[in-house]
């Protein structure tokens, strides 16, 4: 349906290089596809791995990037029933209901540009129906962008994966965009104590604002001793690793209670093919070790719930957005992300 749409987009042309802003033509919609005018897009650590070609599926350059955003539906392809023209939507890599369409590469100046079922670093984007979720028009589109990844992954680990209660002591290793949402989620769940672990003083300071009761920089003090002191030797009830390094994964597991603790691995493993060493014996007595795909979130259920929590003033998304840049300045955003001087960086297409 519709016609060819012209857009500016940020493209990863060469690995380990800055993204390039180019003019593209998006094709006519196919069945199950949706054309969205992007309003805001969040930057995620996963893109830093993609830029280096170190994401789990390898390098795909030249390609479009971005998996978290918000916008307004401009047109829908045949069979699309989930959204209609004019709807405000969240764009997410997490699959919801609707058609799952594998997009074809785009052609530009005789070269093919790869793209996935959802991309957000462009003024307009064509996405699969199952990667868009309608939200009330009363929700501002800038903070709504965080509902695409940071919020459902971080809070989903607390609410869905671990089902945290007031009896739990929770430890989060890594206090970036995902980690800060896990901390905020644990606070909203009424966790007994929330331990934030990071080597970045700024992020530990921010973690306190979102509910951390204890903060630890493992380069400044003995992490294991401090956690054992806080938990009176028992270890934490829930440990979440958002970093993805071997040592942080092993630390999260090692500091989890050996009989009833839950360890959740969220950070993308870096390097991709690394192995971790753990003692499996406690798993026979109730300890659990799991990975998570987006906090086991269901976009059709969870996104609207988080949007309502934001409307109620319960969910603090505005303070999670520490930097905002225009599309032409997207590489400045990635410099902030790499430096660790912010929580969530948002690219505004307005």
ABEGO torsion letter per residue (X at the ends): XEBBBBBBBBBBABBGBBBBBBBBBBBBBBBGBBBBBBABBBBBAAAAAAAAGABAAEBAOBBBBEABBBEBBABBBBGBAABBBGBBBBBBABBBBEBBBBBBBBBBGGBBBBBBABBABBABBBBBAAABBBBBAABBAAAAAAAAAAAAAAAAAAAAAAGBBAABBBBBBEABAAAAAAAAAAAAAGBABBBBBBABAAAAAAAAAAGBABBBBAAABBAAAAAAAAAGGAEBABBBBAAGBAAAAAAAAAABBAAABBBBBABBBOBAABBBBBBAAAAAAGBBBBBBBGGGBBAAAAAAAAAAAAAAGABBAAAABABBBBAAAAAAAAAAAAAGABBBBBBBAX
